[in-house]
Structure formats: C-alpha cells, structure tokens
Amino acid sequence: LPVGAILAINIVVLFAVVLPMRRSVEAGTEQANASARALDAAIAELKDAEATRDGQVDASKDLDRFYGEVLPANFAAARRLTQLKLAQLARADDVRYRSGAATTESLRDSTLHRLRVECSLEGDWDDIRQLIYEIETGPDFMVIDNVSLTEGDSANAPLALRLEISTYYRVAGNVR
C-alpha cells in the first residue's frame, strides 16, 4: 500500500508537474532556436547593408576620381583633348589631319556635356590603324563613335578617314 501510494503520487507529479514543464522547456527551446535564426538573419542583413553602404562610398569616390582625373575639366580642356591631342596623334602616326568640326550638346538629367568632333584625315592603312589604336587605348577619355574609311582615286592615293569622336566634361554650376 505505501509503495502504491508513492507510485500514485509519482504519477500525479509526472502528469501535473513534469510533463507541463517538459512542454514549457520544449517551447522555450523552440523560441530560443527561432530567436537564434532571426538573429542570424538580422546579422546577415546588417552585413549586406554595410556592404551596400561601403560599395556606395567606393562608387562615389571612384566617380569623383573619374570626374576629377579622367574627364576633361571644362569645355576648353575637352576641345584641346579632342582637337589638339588628335592632331598630335595623327602627326605622330604620319596621318594628315585635314579638317575638323566640333559641336556640343547637353545631356538630359546629367551634369555632363558632350563634345563631338568630326574630322577628316588621310593616310595609309597601317598608320590609320595605329592612330585608332592609340585613341582607343590612350589615357585620355575619347570615345570613337563612328569610323568611315574610303579609298583614294588612284592606287597610290592615301585612304580617307572620317572619325567621329566624343568626350564628356562637366559644366561649371552643374557640379553636384
């Protein structure tokens, strides 16, 4: 009888105290795991946000460096780059600079303006190829928009080259 009473008390304690506490512990463990997963997700989002911020800062620095060091500073510098530098490159490559005309245009929703230069040159194939190579690979920011090459009238006549070149520059007052 005493053993039966102790067994009955143990069973009552098991169902009244231990099993509800076990469920409470399991629920607490589940909440702890969910909180740990939420913390891991929050840390990952924070790292992504920091990487995005750092990327924006780097991009801003690169853009400022591009505007300050790569692009011509103003219209006069852009004109020197596209006409004087092009004439110097042509002379160095034995290509004759015949004529050139420049036009400017403002770019919508931008702080930049575009300077387009159309020029006529003459020379032999190897010299023209070398000139185009130097324009494309040079340190100056010149973009070749169009190339037109025509043969001369006779077999010994030089090739006629028409180049359309652009560069971009910032206009004073439009600096962000």
Buried (B, 14 or more C-beta within 10 A) or exposed (E): EEEEEEEEEEEEEEEEEEEEEEEEEEEEEEEEEEEEEEEEEEEEEEEEEEEEEEEEEEEEEEEEEEBEEEBBEEBEBBBEBBBEBBBEBBEEBBBBBEEBEBEEEEEEEEBBBBBBBBBBBBBEEEBBEBBBEBBEEEEBBBEEEEEEEEEEEEEEEBBBBBBBBBBBBBBEEEEE
